């Protein structure tokens, strides 16, 4: 049965091709629509939506220059310019997996593939509009805050087994969860799952178990949901929230990586992955994710200035870990810093941060004169407008390290630790640059990871020991004790097997870093020298084999 009230609809068509706008407008008029606006780009669409309340928006994905359809929908939601009952249909000739996933990830009411025929459009819109009309009382009750009324209306559809009963079960489960009635929500989801394994019901069960404190069960329900539908993005999001609550930063990063790989055109997913990887000091993953976030940020309402700077920071730090990887990303990082400087560097603090990050990048590339000039300019700027923020101070420490001014770096670090003594949050931030953590939390964390690594080492399980020490090193890259533990596990593994050049290079690089940073009176100096002798023995063994 056709929808009869097109004459009452206010419609917006967004497409960069005149012929498509005219053709769809004509189709809608044939259905009875009288109030149809058309625009050719995202900027005009946003302007009209800020001035009008539309019932239906048909928006092309590819709008040429400027925002695409996905970004239009994201900004409409972000700025709350969509009326609650407005239907947003994304239209596209694109059929690649990435574009389709991006379209579904931003959750339009429907996705329509071009070319669009009169019959196909009418069938799709009839279905959407009838559903909206039938469920309107439920949504009005929800919007007015009358949960009891909304629940009662959902129950009526479910009991009568209408064509919208399944949709009402999903709404009902959400309503019970929102008011904390988890027993009722679980009953709804169990009823659904008894008939069929639906992804949303499985995730609903996970949310119920999470709210009840049964995290293991929640994890199992999420895993089942992703088995049923590996493309169900909400399952990734709930899983990420669960791991974030548990403080499982490594597992959280893995889930965010899967999420970003499944929907790679989502800027928010790239940003979340980048931030967590940076906090885990997984610099390559962070740099790649920040690079994608910067690329996707053009025309996006979710653009962040810090993504540009953080790309530079990640690549600058990567020079100390893996020069080949850093080299491959340096051009992108420098380009991002140039854009950052042009668009965001308005205050002295922001300009100085950019200079200090570029100083580190230039030092990594071997451009000593440029790195020293940038450091001098940044410090001159900071002297003219004194700033004492920890972000700036930590950037200066890393710049000193990058150009070989180790004494200055250590002096400033000691001052910062003294200045923030007793402030656990700030000390935890500083720990990433310290040879020994200053915060209580991170001292305990290092001790725990070291304990596990040493237990594996003593059992002769060198690969597991290396994994534990590597994890600790990612979090605390300047911790010399961890580096020496890792080097010893690497060398013992080399001695237990045939030495390879890759394994020797890892151990060699680990000890070279220690050699650059260890002081003459350091308590670990004798051990460092013993490990150097051990490395030479391994190298001789390799050369003679």
C-alpha positions in Angstrom: 0.0 0.0 0.0 1.4 3.4 -1.1 2.1 6.2 1.4 -0.7 8.8 0.8 0.6 12.0 2.5 3.5 13.2 0.3 1.8 16.5 -0.1 2.4 17.2 3.6 6.2 16.6 3.4 9.0 19.1 3.4 11.8 17.6 1.4 15.5 18.5 0.7 17.5 17.0 -2.2 21.3 17.4 -2.0 23.3 16.5 -5.1 26.0 18.2 -7.2 24.4 17.1 -10.5 21.6 19.3 -11.8 20.0 16.5 -13.8 19.8 14.2 -10.7 18.2 17.0 -8.6 15.7 17.7 -11.3 14.9 14.1 -11.9 14.3 13.2 -8.2 12.4 16.4 -7.7 10.1 15.5 -10.5 9.6 11.9 -9.1 8.6 13.4 -5.7 6.2 15.7 -7.4 4.6 12.8 -9.2 4.1 11.1 -5.8 2.3 14.2 -4.6 5.1 16.2 -2.9 4.8 20.0 -3.2 7.5 21.4 -0.9 10.8 20.3 -2.3 14.1 22.2 -1.9 17.3 21.4 -3.9 20.9 22.3 -3.3 24.2 21.3 -4.8 26.6 21.0 -1.9 26.9 20.3 1.8 27.4 23.9 2.9 24.1 24.9 1.3 22.4 21.9 2.9 23.5 22.8 6.3 22.4 26.3 5.9 18.9 25.3 4.8 18.6 22.8 7.6 19.5 25.5 10.1 16.5 27.5 8.8 14.0 24.8 8.1 12.5 21.6 9.6 12.6 18.9 7.0 10.7 15.6 7.0 12.9 13.9 4.4 16.4 14.5 3.1 17.8 12.7 0.1 21.6 13.3 0.0 24.2 12.1 -2.4 27.4 10.6 -0.9 29.8 12.3 -3.4 29.1 16.0 -3.5 32.2 17.1 -5.3 34.2 19.8 -3.7 33.5 20.2 0.0 31.7 17.9 2.4 30.5 14.5 1.3 27.1 13.1 2.3 28.5 11.3 5.3 30.0 14.5 6.6 26.8 16.4 6.1 24.8 13.8 8.1 27.5 13.8 10.9 27.4 17.6 11.2 23.6 17.7 11.1 23.6 15.4 14.1 26.5 17.1 15.8 24.8 20.5 15.6 21.3 19.0 16.2 19.9 20.4 13.0 17.9 17.2 12.2 14.3 17.1 13.4 13.7 14.0 15.5 11.3 12.5 12.9 13.3 13.6 9.8 14.4 10.7 7.5 17.9 11.0 6.0 18.5 8.8 3.0 22.1 8.6 1.7 22.3 8.1 -2.1 25.4 6.9 -3.9 26.8 5.4 -7.0 29.8 4.2 -5.0 29.9 0.5 -4.3 33.3 0.0 -2.7 33.3 -1.7 0.7 34.9 1.3 2.5 32.3 3.8 1.2 29.4 1.5 1.9 30.7 0.8 5.5 31.2 4.6 6.0 27.6 5.1 4.9 26.2 2.5 7.3 28.5 3.6 10.1 27.0 7.1 10.2 23.6 5.4 10.4 21.3 7.1 7.9 17.7 5.9 7.8 18.5 4.1 4.5 21.1 3.8 1.8 20.0 3.9 -1.8 22.2 3.0 -4.7 22.3 4.9 -8.0 20.8 4.8 -10.6 17.5 5.6 -8.9 14.3 4.6 -10.7 10.9 6.0 -10.0 9.5 2.7 -8.9 12.5 1.8 -6.6 12.5 5.2 -5.0 8.7 5.1 -4.4 8.9 1.6 -2.8 11.7 2.6 -0.5 10.2 5.9 0.6 6.7 4.4 1.0 8.3 1.8 3.4 10.2 4.4 5.4 7.4 6.9 5.6 4.8 4.3 6.7 7.2 3.1 9.4 7.8 6.7 10.6 4.0 7.4 10.6 3.2 4.2 12.5 5.9 4.5 15.1 5.5 8.3 15.5 3.5 8.0 18.8 6.3 5.9 20.3 9.0 8.4 19.3 6.9 11.3 20.6 6.5 9.6 23.9 10.3 9.0 24.1 11.0 12.7 23.2 8.6 13.9 25.8 10.3 11.7 28.4 7.2 9.5 29.0 9.0 6.1 29.1 6.0 4.3 30.5 3.8 5.4 27.5 6.6 4.5 25.0 6.9 1.0 26.7 3.2 0.5 26.5 3.0 1.4 22.9 5.9 -0.9 22.1 4.2 -3.7 23.9 1.0 -3.2 21.8 3.0 -3.8 18.6 4.8 -6.8 20.0 1.6 -8.4 21.4 -0.2 -7.9 18.1 2.8 -9.1 16.2 2.6 -6.2 13.7 5.2 -5.8 11.0 7.1 -3.5 13.3 7.1 -5.9 16.3 10.8 -6.6 15.8 11.7 -2.9 15.7 9.6 -2.3 18.8 11.5 -5.1 20.6 14.7 -3.3 20.0 13.2 0.0 21.2 11.8 -1.7 24.2 15.1 -3.2 25.2 16.7 0.2 24.9 14.0 1.8 27.0 14.4 -0.7 29.8 18.2 -0.2 29.8 17.9 3.5 29.9 15.8 3.5 33.0 18.0 0.8 34.6 15.4 -2.1 34.5 18.0 -4.6 33.3 15.9 -7.7 34.3 13.1 -6.6 31.9 15.6 -5.7 29.2 17.2 -9.1 29.5 13.8 -10.8 29.2 13.2 -8.9 25.9 16.6 -9.8 24.5 16.3 -13.5 25.5 12.8 -13.7 23.9 14.3 -12.4 20.6 17.4 -14.6 20.8 15.2 -17.7 21.4 13.9 -17.2 17.9 17.0 -15.9 16.1 20.5 -14.7 16.8 20.2 -11.0 15.9 23.3 -8.8 16.3 21.5 -6.0 18.1 19.9 -8.4 20.7 23.3 -10.0 21.3 24.9 -6.5 22.0 21.8 -5.7 24.1 22.6 -8.7 26.3 26.2 -7.6 26.5 25.1 -4.1 27.7 22.8 -5.7 30.3 25.6 -7.9 31.7 28.0 -5.0 31.7 25.6 -2.9 33.7 25.1 -5.8 36.1 28.9 -6.1 36.6 29.3 -9.4 34.8 32.1 -8.3 32.5 33.1 -11.8 31.4 29.6 -12.6 30.2 29.4 -9.2 28.5 32.6 -10.1 26.6 31.2 -13.4 25.5 28.0 -11.8 24.2 30.0 -9.3 22.2 32.2 -11.9 20.7 29.1 -13.8 19.6 27.6 -10.6 18.1 30.7 -10.1 16.0 30.7 -13.7 14.9 27.1 -13.2 13.7 27.9 -9.9 12.0 31.5 -8.8 11.8 30.3 -5.5 10.3 28.1 -4.5 13.3 29.9 -1.3 14.4 28.0 -0.9 17.7 29.5 -4.2 18.9 33.0 -2.8 18.5 32.0 0.4 20.3 30.4 -1.4 23.3 33.4 -3.7 23.4 35.8 -0.7 23.4 33.8 0.9 26.2 34.0 -2.3 28.2 37.8 -2.6 27.9 38.2 1.1 28.6 36.4 0.6 31.9 38.6 -2.3 32.7 41.8 -0.3 31.9 42.8 -3.0 29.3 44.7 -0.5 27.1 46.4 -3.1 24.9 43.2 -5.1 24.2 41.4 -1.8 23.8 43.8 -0.8 21.1 43.3 -4.1 19.3 39.5 -3.7 19.3 39.9 -0.1 18.0 42.2 -1.3 15.2 39.6 -3.9 14.1 36.9 -1.1 14.3 39.0 1.3 12.2 39.9 -1.4 9.7 36.2 -2.4 9.3 35.1 1.3 8.7 38.3 3.1 7.6 36.6 6.3 6.4 35.3 7.2 9.9 37.4 10.0 11.3 36.2 9.4 14.9 37.4 5.7 14.8 40.8 6.8 13.5 41.0 9.5 16.2 40.1 7.0 19.0 42.6 4.5 17.7 45.4 7.1 17.4 44.9 8.5 20.9 44.9 5.1 22.5 48.0 3.9 20.5 49.8 7.1 21.4 49.0 6.6 25.1 50.4 3.0 24.7 53.4 4.5 22.9 52.7 2.3 19.9 54.1 5.0 17.7 53.7 3.4 14.3 50.0 2.6 14.8 49.5 6.1 16.3 51.2 7.8 13.4 49.3 5.9 10.8 46.0 6.6 12.5 46.7 10.3 13.0 47.7 10.4 9.3 44.4 9.0 8.3 42.5 11.3 10.7 44.2 14.3 9.2 43.3 13.2 5.7 39.7 12.6 6.7 39.4 15.8 8.6 39.1 18.0 5.6 35.5 19.4 5.6 34.7 17.4 8.8 33.1 18.9 11.8 35.2 16.5 13.9 38.5 18.0 12.8 41.0 18.4 15.6 44.0 20.7 15.5 45.9 18.3 17.8 45.7 15.5 15.2 48.1 17.5 13.0 50.5 18.1 15.8 50.2 14.6 17.2 51.1 13.1 13.8 54.3 15.1 14.0 54.9 14.1 17.6 54.4 10.4 16.8 56.8 10.4 13.8 59.4 12.4 15.7 59.4 9.9 18.6 59.4 7.0 16.0 62.9 8.1 14.8 64.3 6.6 18.0 62.5 3.3 17.6 62.5 2.6 13.8 64.2 4.9 11.4 62.8 3.3 8.3 59.2 3.6 9.5 59.9 7.2 10.6 61.4 8.1 7.3 58.4 6.8 5.4 56.0 9.0 7.4 58.2 12.2 7.8 56.9 13.9 4.6 53.3 13.5 5.8 54.2 14.7 9.3 56.0 17.8 7.9 53.1 18.6 5.6 50.7 18.3 8.5 52.8 20.7 10.6 52.8 23.2 7.7 49.0 23.1 7.5 48.8 23.3 11.3 51.0 26.4 11.3 48.9 28.1 8.6 45.5 27.2 10.1 45.9 26.9 13.9 49.1 28.4 15.1 47.8 31.8 16.3 49.1 32.0 19.8 52.8 32.0 20.9 52.3 28.7 22.8 50.8 26.9 19.7 53.6 28.3 17.4 56.3 27.2 19.9 54.8 23.7 20.1 54.9 23.4 16.3 58.5 24.6 16.2 59.5 22.1 18.9 57.9 19.2 17.1 59.4 20.2 13.8 62.8 20.5 15.6 62.5 16.8 16.6 61.5 15.7 13.1 64.4 17.7 11.5 66.8 16.1 14.0 65.6 12.7 13.1 66.2 13.5 9.4 69.7 14.5 10.2 69.2 18.2 9.5 71.1 19.5 12.5 71.2 23.2 11.5 67.4 23.4 11.0 66.6 21.6 14.2 68.9 23.8 16.3 67.4 26.9 14.6 63.9 25.8 15.3 64.7 25.1 19.0 66.3 28.5 19.3 63.3 30.3 17.7 60.9 28.3 20.0 62.8 29.2 23.1 63.1 32.9 22.1 59.3 32.9 21.6 58.7 31.3 25.0 61.0 33.8 26.7 59.0 36.7 25.2 55.7 35.2 26.5 56.6 33.0 29.5 54.6 29.8 29.6 54.8 27.1 32.2 52.4 24.5 30.8 53.5 20.9 31.1 52.8 20.2 27.4 55.3 22.8 26.4 57.9 21.7 28.9 57.6 18.1 27.8 58.0 19.2 24.2 61.2 21.0 25.2 62.6 17.9 26.9 62.0 15.8 23.8 63.5 18.5 21.6 66.7 18.6 23.8 66.9 14.8 23.5 66.5 14.9 19.7 69.4 17.3 19.2 71.6 15.6 21.7 71.4 18.1 24.6 70.9 15.3 27.1 72.1 17.3 30.1 69.5 20.0 29.4 66.8 17.4 29.1 67.7 15.8 32.4 67.9 19.1 34.2 64.5 20.2 33.0 63.0 16.8 33.8 64.3 17.0 37.4 62.8 20.5 37.7 59.4 19.2 36.4 59.3 16.3 38.8 60.0 18.6 41.7 57.5 21.1 40.5 54.7 18.5 40.2 55.7 16.5 43.3 52.5 15.0 44.8 50.4 15.5 41.7 49.9 11.9 40.5 48.2 12.8 37.3 51.0 15.1 36.1 53.7 12.7 37.3 52.1 9.9 35.3 52.4 12.0 32.2 56.1 12.8 32.9 56.9 9.1 33.5 57.0 8.5 29.8 60.1 10.6 29.6 61.8 9.4 32.8 64.4 6.7 33.3 62.5 5.6 36.5 58.8 6.5 37.0 58.0 9.2 39.5 54.3 8.3 40.1 53.3 5.6 42.5 50.9 4.0 40.0 53.5 3.6 37.3 56.2 2.4 39.7 53.8 -0.4 40.7 53.0 -1.1 37.0 56.7 -1.4 36.0 57.3 -3.7 39.0 54.4 -5.9 38.0 55.4 -6.2 34.3 59.1 -6.7 35.3 58.0 -9.5 37.7 56.2 -11.3 35.0 59.0 -10.8 32.5 61.7 -12.0 34.9 59.6 -15.1 35.8 59.4 -16.0 32.1 63.1 -15.3 31.7 64.1 -17.5 34.7 61.9 -20.3 33.2 63.8 -20.0 30.0 60.7 -18.7 28.2 62.6 -15.9 26.4 60.0 -15.1 23.8 57.4 -14.5 26.6 59.9 -12.5 28.6 60.7 -10.3 25.5 56.9 -9.7 25.1 56.5 -8.5 28.7 59.5 -6.3 28.6 58.6 -4.9 25.2 55.1 -4.0 26.5 56.7 -2.1 29.5 59.1 -0.4 27.2 56.3 0.9 25.0 54.9 2.6 28.0 58.2 3.8 29.4 60.7 4.2 26.5 63.4 5.9 28.6 63.4 3.3 31.4 67.0 2.0 31.3 66.3 -1.0 33.6 63.5 -2.3 31.3 65.8 -1.8 28.3 68.6 -3.8 29.9 66.1 -6.6 30.9 64.9 -6.7 27.3 68.4 -6.7 25.9 69.4 -9.6 28.2 66.3 -11.7 27.2 67.1 -11.0 23.5 70.7 -12.0 23.9 69.9 -15.2 25.8 67.4 -16.1 23.1 70.1 -15.5 20.5 72.5 -17.8 22.4 69.8 -20.5 22.7 69.2 -20.5 18.9 71.0 -19.7 15.7 71.8 -15.9 15.7 70.0 -13.9 13.1 71.0 -10.4 11.9 67.5 -9.1 12.8 67.7 -10.4 16.4 71.3 -9.0 16.7 70.1 -5.6 15.4 67.3 -5.4 18.0 69.7 -6.1 20.8 72.3 -3.8 19.4 69.8 -1.0 19.1 68.6 -1.6 22.6 72.1 -1.3 24.1 73.0 1.6 21.9 70.1 3.6 23.4 71.2 2.7 26.9 74.8 3.8 26.0 73.5 7.2 24.8 71.6 7.9 28.0 73.3 6.1 30.9 75.4 8.3 33.2 78.9 7.5 34.5 77.7 6.8 38.1 74.5 4.9 37.1 74.0 1.8 39.2 73.2 -0.3 36.1 76.5 0.7 34.3 78.3 -2.6 35.2 75.4 -4.7 33.9 75.3 -2.6 30.7 79.0 -3.4 30.1 78.4 -7.1 30.7 75.6 -7.1 28.2 77.9 -5.3 25.7 80.4 -8.2 26.1 77.6 -10.7 25.7 76.5 -8.9 22.4 80.1 -9.1 21.1 80.2 -12.9 21.8 76.9 -13.3 19.9 78.2 -11.3 17.0 81.4 -13.4 16.8 79.3 -16.5 16.9 77.2 -15.2 14.0 80.2 -14.2 11.9 81.9 -17.6 12.4 78.8 -19.7 11.5 
